[in-house]
Amino acid sequence: MERLRQMPILGKGVALVLALAPAVLAARPGNGVYPPWSRGNDPAPHGYVFRVATVDNVPDLHGDPQGARLNLFVGGNQFMVMPALIRAFVRQHPRLRGRIFYETLPPGILLRQMRRRDTLTLGNLTLRVVPDIYEAGAQKVRALRHAGLVRQTVAYASNNLEIMVRQGNPLGIRRLADLGRAGVRISMPNPAWEGVERQIAAALQRAGGSALVRRIMVTKLRAGTTFLTHIHHRQTPLRIMQGASDAGVTWASEVRFQKMLGHPISGVRIPPAQNVRAVYVAGMVAHAPHPRAAANWLRFLASPVARRIYHRFGFGGPTQGAVAR
């Protein structure tokens, strides 16, 4: 991992210790709006379950890293797909049942973890996990492959953007330009942490030029009506449901998943001329500790079984846009 530690990563010296507290401590006790949102959906066997809803939960780390025989680092916006994927995978590879550990943090944070000797610190907990697989957007994985840090890559899904709002869309947000209105509080990914900010900025540029981008990312940020997230796929729906934000641009699959859970979330479509399509690619990490299991996972991602699961959650295939819902 020495070459990886030397690779530049977007951001301005952000510390590795993750500030999950903003997503958790901001929840109001008793309203039922806090992560994790897939309780009991982890396919790994559980020990004693200790959970204090607004204090002790780690929504994006799954399984037992000590006994794992396959370690997956997956871009966070795919968190909702992983339990179904792993159940289907272990039916084909039963020896790995309960032996898979995965993280669904933003890809930039996962890379920072890999750069810090594969070590992550959350509050008072520090753990070291050497990944077998890294999954993210095509551009990021291509750069890692070019640097010799991943190999045997597979493109497996795609997605596009949508505006996430509260159910019923009380502020009447109909287009990206509406996010620039003074009274609209929006949730945006911090460019220092999350690469999706670049795709969202590109969509805003298409919708309203550099003036709209500046209004949202500079003017409204100074005014306090733009909030920058660290973990967009968790914080944005949480803030909307808590009434702290009115809208946020997310991947379409994230809107679909919140609706599947019955949460008071709606989506506003972004027209194709303004939208951005992402293609997701997985690669085996060059020094993967479990290369055979990693190769099996890559083959599985390219299979019709995996494609159907992604389709169910609103993703498109790797050569097409996100499916209509």
Stockholm file with secondary structure:
# STOCKHOLM 1.0

chainA/1-325         MERLRQMPILGKGVALVLALAPAVLAARPGNGVYPPWSRGNDPAPHGYVFRVATVDNVPDLHGDPQGARLNLFVGGNQFMVMPALIRAFVRQHPRLRGRIFYETLPPGILLRQMRRRDTLTLGNLTLRVVPDIYEAGAQKVRALRHAGLVRQTVAYASNNLEIMVRQGNPLGIRRLADLGRAGVRISMPNPAWEGVERQIAAALQRAGGSALVRRIMVTKLRAGTTFLTHIHHRQTPLRIMQGASDAGVTWASEVRFQKMLGHPISGVRIPPAQNVRAVYVAGMVAHAPHPRAAANWLRFLASPVARRIYHRFGFGGPTQGAVAR
#=GR chainA/1-325 SS CHHHHHSCCSSSSCCSSCCCHHHHHTSCTTSCCCSCSSTTCCCSCCCSCCCBTTTBCCTTEESCTTTCSEEEEECGGGTTTHHHHHHHHHHHCGGGTTCEEEECCCHHHHHHHHHTTTEEEETTEEEECCCSEEEEEHHHHHHHHHTTSEEEEEEEEEEEEEEEEETTCTTCCCSGGGGGSTTCCEEEECTTTCTHHHHHHHHHHHHHHHHHHHIIIIIHHHHTCEEEESSHHHHHHHHHHHTSCSEEEEEHHHHHHHHHTTCSEEEEECCTTTCCEEEEEEEEETTCSCHHHHHHHHHHHTSHHHHHHHHHTTCBCTTSCCCCC
#=GC SS_cons         CHHHHHSCCSSSSCCSSCCCHHHHHTSCTTSCCCSCSSTTCCCSCCCSCCCBTTTBCCTTEESCTTTCSEEEEECGGGTTTHHHHHHHHHHHCGGGTTCEEEECCCHHHHHHHHHTTTEEEETTEEEECCCSEEEEEHHHHHHHHHTTSEEEEEEEEEEEEEEEEETTCTTCCCSGGGGGSTTCCEEEECTTTCTHHHHHHHHHHHHHHHHHHHIIIIIHHHHTCEEEESSHHHHHHHHHHHTSCSEEEEEHHHHHHHHHTTCSEEEEECCTTTCCEEEEEEEEETTCSCHHHHHHHHHHHTSHHHHHHHHHTTCBCTTSCCCCC
//
